[in-house]
Amino acid sequence: MPLKYLHTMVRVKDLEKSMAFYELLGLKETRRWENEQGRFTLIFMAPPGQEETPLELTYNWDGDDALPDDSRHFGHLAYGVDDIYATCQHLMDNGVTINRPPRDGHMAFVRSPDNVSIELLQNGDSLAPAEPWASMENTGHW
């Protein structure tokens, strides 16, 4: 089950200030995604020549009054997998709770023993929906 590191996500309160800070460190914007329905913007920033390992800045349009004092800055680690269903089954078989099952054949979330959220993303195209995943409910939070 090979893994590929994808990104680390942090939540930001002021997108422009945060981007300016990371630009001072030498990171450049590599990708942007604005989601009107979810009311958030994702900015991916990476050092030149290391675009495959970005930092994801997540900005919630309606604000997040708990920032910066509730440890919500850190979001998750993300890894790409060749078969999300086989990966999740392997984790379940070894006692790991699948907090957000891969109902869409593309994305799942689990938590480490230290409560770190881990996003698993299907490499390439999403797999066709399949049971038991398609009807599996979320467990806890992710």
Accessible surface in RSA format (square Angstrom, percent):
REM  Atomic radii and reference values for relative SASA: ProtOr
REM  Chains: A
REM  Algorithm: Lee & Richards
REM  Probe-radius: 1.40
REM  Slices: 20
REM RES _ NUM      All-atoms   Total-Side   Main-Chain    Non-polar    All polar
REM                ABS   REL    ABS   REL    ABS   REL    ABS   REL    ABS   REL
RES MET A   1   122.85  63.6  59.15  39.1  63.70 151.7  61.49  52.3  61.35  81.3
RES PRO A   2    91.57  66.7  77.01  70.2  14.56  52.9  88.56  73.1   3.01  18.7
RES LEU A   3    99.46  55.4  65.36  46.8  34.10  85.7  66.72  46.9  32.75  88.1
RES LYS A   4   114.70  56.0 110.49  67.8   4.21  10.0  67.88  61.1  46.82  49.9
RES TYR A   5    78.99  36.9  70.07  39.9   8.93  23.2  57.60  43.3  21.39  26.4
RES LEU A   6    38.58  21.5  36.04  25.8   2.54   6.4  36.44  25.6   2.14   5.8
RES HIS A   7    15.08   8.2  15.08  10.5   0.00   0.0   9.53   9.8   5.55   6.5
RES THR A   8    29.52  21.0  29.52  29.9   0.00   0.0  22.01  29.6   7.52  11.4
RES MET A   9    13.87   7.2  13.87   9.2   0.00   0.0  13.87  11.8   0.00   0.0
RES VAL A  10    25.59  16.8  25.59  23.2   0.00   0.0  25.59  22.2   0.00   0.0
RES ARG A  11    49.90  21.0  49.38  25.2   0.52   1.2   0.36   0.5  49.54  30.0
RES VAL A  12    12.32   8.1   6.52   5.9   5.80  14.0   8.61   7.5   3.71  10.1
RES LYS A  13   112.13  54.7  94.95  58.3  17.18  40.9  69.89  62.9  42.24  45.0
RES ASP A  14    59.72  41.8  54.06  53.8   5.66  13.4  23.66  55.7  36.06  36.0
RES LEU A  15    17.74   9.9  15.18  10.9   2.56   6.4  15.18  10.7   2.56   6.9
RES GLU A  16   121.45  69.7 116.62  88.2   4.84  11.5  62.48 120.9  58.97  48.1
RES LYS A  17   152.09  74.2 142.49  87.4   9.60  22.9  91.09  82.0  61.00  65.0
RES SER A  18    22.50  19.0  17.50  23.4   5.00  11.5   5.89  12.6  16.60  23.3
RES MET A  19    15.38   8.0  15.38  10.2   0.00   0.0  15.03  12.8   0.35   0.5
RES ALA A  20    50.84  46.7  47.99  74.1   2.85   6.5  49.02  69.0   1.83   4.8
RES PHE A  21   106.47  53.3 104.15  64.5   2.32   6.0 105.86  64.2   0.61   1.8
RES TYR A  22    44.41  20.7  44.41  25.3   0.00   0.0  15.56  11.7  28.85  35.6
RES GLU A  23    77.82  44.7  67.81  51.3  10.01  23.8  16.29  31.5  61.52  50.2
RES LEU A  24   156.96  87.4 123.02  88.0  33.94  85.3 126.97  89.2  29.99  80.7
RES LEU A  25   112.40  62.6  79.60  56.9  32.80  82.5  83.37  58.6  29.03  78.1
RES GLY A  26    28.86  35.6   0.00   N/A  28.86  35.6  27.59  75.7   1.27   2.8
RES LEU A  27    25.03  13.9  25.03  17.9   0.00   0.0  25.03  17.6   0.00   0.0
RES LYS A  28   109.98  53.7 109.45  67.2   0.53   1.3  69.68  62.7  40.30  42.9
RES GLU A  29    69.99  40.2  42.40  32.1  27.58  65.7  19.64  38.0  50.35  41.1
RES THR A  30    57.75  41.1  19.06  19.3  38.69  92.2  24.68  33.1  33.07  50.0
RES ARG A  31   136.45  57.3 128.53  65.5   7.91  18.8  60.10  82.1  76.34  46.3
RES ARG A  32   103.66  43.5  75.75  38.6  27.92  66.5  33.15  45.3  70.51  42.7
RES TRP A  33   128.58  51.6 126.73  61.3   1.85   4.4 104.00  55.5  24.58  39.9
RES GLU A  34    93.26  53.5  70.99  53.7  22.27  53.0  18.54  35.9  74.72  61.0
RES ASN A  35    31.90  22.0  28.51  27.6   3.39   8.2   4.47  10.8  27.43  26.5
RES GLU A  36   141.40  81.2 128.71  97.4  12.69  30.2  40.17  77.7 101.23  82.6
RES GLN A  37   177.56  99.3 143.41 104.8  34.15  81.3  57.74 122.9 119.82  90.9
RES GLY A  38    42.37  52.3   0.00   N/A  42.37  52.3  22.35  61.3  20.02  44.8
RES ARG A  39   110.73  46.5 108.19  55.2   2.54   6.0  41.47  56.7  69.26  42.0
RES PHE A  40    44.88  22.5  44.88  27.8   0.00   0.0  44.88  27.2   0.00   0.0
RES THR A  41     4.72   3.4   4.72   4.8   0.00   0.0   0.33   0.4   4.39   6.6
RES LEU A  42    25.20  14.0  25.20  18.0   0.00   0.0  25.20  17.7   0.00   0.0
RES ILE A  43     0.00   0.0   0.00   0.0   0.00   0.0   0.00   0.0   0.00   0.0
RES PHE A  44    10.00   5.0  10.00   6.2   0.00   0.0  10.00   6.1   0.00   0.0
RES MET A  45     0.06   0.0   0.00   0.0   0.06   0.2   0.00   0.0   0.06   0.1
RES ALA A  46     0.30   0.3   0.00   0.0   0.30   0.7   0.16   0.2   0.14   0.4
RES PRO A  47    42.05  30.6  42.05  38.3   0.00   0.0  42.05  34.7   0.00   0.0
RES PRO A  48    89.32  65.1  70.98  64.7  18.34  66.7  73.58  60.8  15.74  97.8
RES GLY A  49    64.77  79.9   0.00   N/A  64.77  79.9  36.08  99.0  28.69  64.3
RES GLN A  50    89.77  50.2  89.77  65.6   0.00   0.0  20.11  42.8  69.66  52.8
RES GLU A  51    86.88  49.9  76.64  58.0  10.24  24.4  40.04  77.5  46.83  38.2
RES GLU A  52    99.49  57.1  82.89  62.7  16.60  39.5  52.29 101.1  47.20  38.5
RES THR A  53    54.10  38.5  41.90  42.5  12.20  29.1  33.83  45.4  20.27  30.6
RES PRO A  54    10.04   7.3   8.03   7.3   2.01   7.3   8.63   7.1   1.41   8.7
RES LEU A  55    30.28  16.9  27.10  19.4   3.18   8.0  28.40  19.9   1.88   5.1
RES GLU A  56     9.58   5.5   9.58   7.2   0.00   0.0   0.00   0.0   9.58   7.8
RES LEU A  57     0.00   0.0   0.00   0.0   0.00   0.0   0.00   0.0   0.00   0.0
RES THR A  58    12.58   9.0  12.31  12.5   0.27   0.6  12.16  16.3   0.43   0.6
RES TYR A  59    56.68  26.5  56.68  32.3   0.00   0.0  20.40  15.3  36.29  44.7
RES ASN A  60    43.37  29.9  40.84  39.5   2.53   6.1  12.66  30.5  30.71  29.7
RES TRP A  61    71.91  28.9  49.99  24.2  21.92  51.5  46.97  25.0  24.93  40.5
RES ASP A  62   106.17  74.4  69.52  69.2  36.65  86.7  41.43  97.5  64.74  64.6
RES GLY A  63    40.74  50.2   0.00   N/A  40.74  50.2  26.16  71.8  14.58  32.6
RES ASP A  64    21.96  15.4  14.26  14.2   7.70  18.2  11.61  27.3  10.35  10.3
RES ASP A  65   140.48  98.4 114.44 113.9  26.04  61.6  37.67  88.7 102.81 102.5
RES ALA A  66    36.70  33.7  26.32  40.6  10.38  23.6  33.98  47.9   2.72   7.2
RES LEU A  67     3.30   1.8   0.74   0.5   2.55   6.4   0.74   0.5   2.55   6.9
RES PRO A  68    94.95  69.2  80.13  73.0  14.82  53.9  80.13  66.2  14.82  92.1
RES ASP A  69   123.05  86.2  86.49  86.1  36.55  86.4  42.91 101.0  80.13  79.9
RES ASP A  70    55.94  39.2  32.05  31.9  23.89  56.5  32.51  76.5  23.43  23.4
RES SER A  71   103.27  87.3  74.04  98.8  29.23  67.3  46.72  99.5  56.56  79.2
RES ARG A  72    89.32  37.5  86.75  44.2   2.57   6.1  32.69  44.7  56.62  34.3
RES HIS A  73    65.66  35.9  65.66  45.6   0.00   0.0  44.14  45.5  21.52  25.0
RES PHE A  74    83.87  42.0  74.13  45.9   9.75  25.4  74.23  45.0   9.64  27.6
RES GLY A  75    11.06  13.6   0.00   N/A  11.06  13.6   0.69   1.9  10.37  23.2
RES HIS A  76    16.81   9.2  16.81  11.7   0.00   0.0  11.76  12.1   5.06   5.9
RES LEU A  77    48.43  27.0  48.43  34.6   0.00   0.0  48.43  34.0   0.00   0.0
RES ALA A  78     0.00   0.0   0.00   0.0   0.00   0.0   0.00   0.0   0.00   0.0
RES TYR A  79    54.03  25.2  54.03  30.7   0.00   0.0  23.27  17.5  30.77  37.9
RES GLY A  80     0.57   0.7   0.00   N/A   0.57   0.7   0.33   0.9   0.24   0.5
RES VAL A  81     1.69   1.1   1.69   1.5   0.00   0.0   1.69   1.5   0.00   0.0
RES ASP A  82    85.90  60.2  69.02  68.7  16.88  39.9  30.97  72.9  54.93  54.8
RES ASP A  83    61.41  43.0  59.71  59.4   1.70   4.0  20.45  48.1  40.96  40.9
RES ILE A  84     0.00   0.0   0.00   0.0   0.00   0.0   0.00   0.0   0.00   0.0
RES TYR A  85    30.50  14.2  29.53  16.8   0.97   2.5  29.78  22.4   0.71   0.9
RES ALA A  86    49.36  45.4  38.39  59.2  10.97  24.9  45.82  64.5   3.54   9.4
RES THR A  87     6.69   4.8   6.69   6.8   0.00   0.0   3.39   4.6   3.30   5.0
RES CYS A  88     0.00   0.0   0.00   0.0   0.00   0.0   0.00   0.0   0.00   0.0
RES GLN A  89    70.70  39.5  70.70  51.7   0.00   0.0  36.60  77.9  34.10  25.9
RES HIS A  90    88.90  48.6  84.91  59.0   3.99  10.2  44.74  46.1  44.15  51.4
RES LEU A  91    39.96  22.3  39.92  28.6   0.04   0.1  39.96  28.1   0.00   0.0
RES MET A  92    73.01  37.8  56.53  37.4  16.49  39.3  55.44  47.1  17.57  23.3
RES ASP A  93   103.15  72.3  65.44  65.1  37.71  89.2  28.09  66.1  75.05  74.8
RES ASN A  94   101.07  69.7  69.68  67.3  31.39  75.6  27.65  66.5  73.42  71.0
RES GLY A  95    70.75  87.2   0.00   N/A  70.75  87.2  38.26 105.0  32.49  72.8
RES VAL A  96    47.08  31.0  38.78  35.1   8.30  20.0  43.29  37.6   3.79  10.3
RES THR A  97    72.60  51.6  60.82  61.7  11.78  28.1  32.34  43.4  40.26  60.9
RES ILE A  98     7.31   4.2   1.38   1.0   5.92  14.3   1.38   1.0   5.92  16.1
RES ASN A  99    13.99   9.6  13.99  13.5   0.00   0.0   0.00   0.0  13.99  13.5
RES ARG A 100    27.85  11.7  27.85  14.2   0.00   0.0   0.00   0.0  27.85  16.9
RES PRO A 101     0.00   0.0   0.00   0.0   0.00   0.0   0.00   0.0   0.00   0.0
RES PRO A 102     0.03   0.0   0.00   0.0   0.03   0.1   0.00   0.0   0.03   0.2
RES ARG A 103    73.82  31.0  68.03  34.7   5.79  13.8  30.84  42.2  42.97  26.0
RES ASP A 104    61.47  43.1  47.23  47.0  14.25  33.7  39.27  92.4  22.21  22.1
RES GLY A 105     0.00   0.0   0.00   N/A   0.00   0.0   0.00   0.0   0.00   0.0
RES HIS A 106    63.49  34.7  63.49  44.1   0.00   0.0  44.30  45.7  19.19  22.3
RES MET A 107    41.23  21.4  41.23  27.3   0.00   0.0  25.89  22.0  15.34  20.3
RES ALA A 108     0.00   0.0   0.00   0.0   0.00   0.0   0.00   0.0   0.00   0.0
RES PHE A 109    10.35   5.2  10.35   6.4   0.00   0.0  10.35   6.3   0.00   0.0
RES VAL A 110     9.76   6.4   9.76   8.8   0.00   0.0   9.76   8.5   0.00   0.0
RES ARG A 111    58.41  24.5  42.92  21.9  15.49  36.9  18.39  25.1  40.03  24.3
RES SER A 112    33.64  28.4  20.95  28.0  12.69  29.2  26.86  57.2   6.78   9.5
RES PRO A 113   144.40 105.2 100.29  91.4  44.11 160.3 113.64  93.8  30.77 191.2
RES ASP A 114   122.02  85.5  97.00  96.5  25.02  59.2  27.39  64.5  94.63  94.4
RES ASN A 115    89.20  61.5  79.02  76.4  10.17  24.5  26.26  63.2  62.93  60.8
RES VAL A 116    48.91  32.2  45.88  41.5   3.03   7.3  48.91  42.5   0.00   0.0
RES SER A 117     4.61   3.9   3.17   4.2   1.45   3.3   3.09   6.6   1.52   2.1
RES ILE A 118    26.50  15.1  26.50  19.7   0.00   0.0  26.50  19.1   0.00   0.0
RES GLU A 119    15.06   8.6  15.06  11.4   0.00   0.0   0.00   0.0  15.06  12.3
RES LEU A 120     6.94   3.9   6.94   5.0   0.00   0.0   6.94   4.9   0.00   0.0
RES LEU A 121    31.37  17.5  31.23  22.3   0.14   0.4  31.23  21.9   0.14   0.4
RES GLN A 122    12.48   7.0   6.94   5.1   5.54  13.2   0.00   0.0  12.48   9.5
RES ASN A 123    58.65  40.4  46.07  44.5  12.58  30.3  28.35  68.2  30.30  29.3
RES GLY A 124    66.66  82.2   0.00   N/A  66.66  82.2  42.84 117.6  23.83  53.4
RES ASP A 125   132.10  92.5 116.43 115.9  15.67  37.1  35.84  84.4  96.26  96.0
RES SER A 126    60.18  50.9  36.45  48.7  23.73  54.7  19.71  42.0  40.47  56.7
RES LEU A 127    54.85  30.5  49.65  35.5   5.21  13.1  52.40  36.8   2.45   6.6
RES ALA A 128    79.04  72.7  61.82  95.4  17.22  39.2  68.23  96.1  10.81  28.6
RES PRO A 129    97.62  71.1  76.11  69.4  21.51  78.2  76.37  63.0  21.25 132.1
RES ALA A 130    39.92  36.7  31.84  49.1   8.08  18.4  39.86  56.1   0.05   0.1
RES GLU A 131   112.09  64.4  86.42  65.4  25.67  61.1  64.68 125.1  47.40  38.7
RES PRO A 132    68.02  49.6  63.99  58.3   4.03  14.6  66.29  54.7   1.73  10.8
RES TRP A 133     8.95   3.6   8.95   4.3   0.00   0.0   1.15   0.6   7.81  12.7
RES ALA A 134    37.13  34.1  19.89  30.7  17.25  39.2  20.26  28.5  16.87  44.7
RES SER A 135    77.89  65.8  54.69  73.0  23.21  53.5  44.33  94.4  33.57  47.0
RES MET A 136    46.66  24.2  38.64  25.6   8.02  19.1  39.43  33.5   7.23   9.6
RES GLU A 137   138.46  79.5 132.38 100.2   6.08  14.5  56.40 109.1  82.06  67.0
RES ASN A 138    68.17  47.0  45.84  44.3  22.32  53.8  15.14  36.4  53.03  51.3
RES THR A 139    70.34  50.0  66.62  67.5   3.72   8.9  46.80  62.9  23.54  35.6
RES GLY A 140    67.95  83.8   0.00   N/A  67.95  83.8  38.55 105.8  29.40  65.8
RES HIS A 141   124.94  68.3 120.05  83.4   4.89  12.5  91.89  94.7  33.04  38.5
RES TRP A 142   102.83  41.3  76.39  37.0  26.44  62.1  82.30  43.9  20.53  33.3
END  Absolute sums over single chains surface
CHAIN  1 A     8260.3       6608.6       1651.6       4685.1       3575.2
END  Absolute sums over all chains
TOTAL          8260.3       6608.6       1651.6       4685.1       3575.2
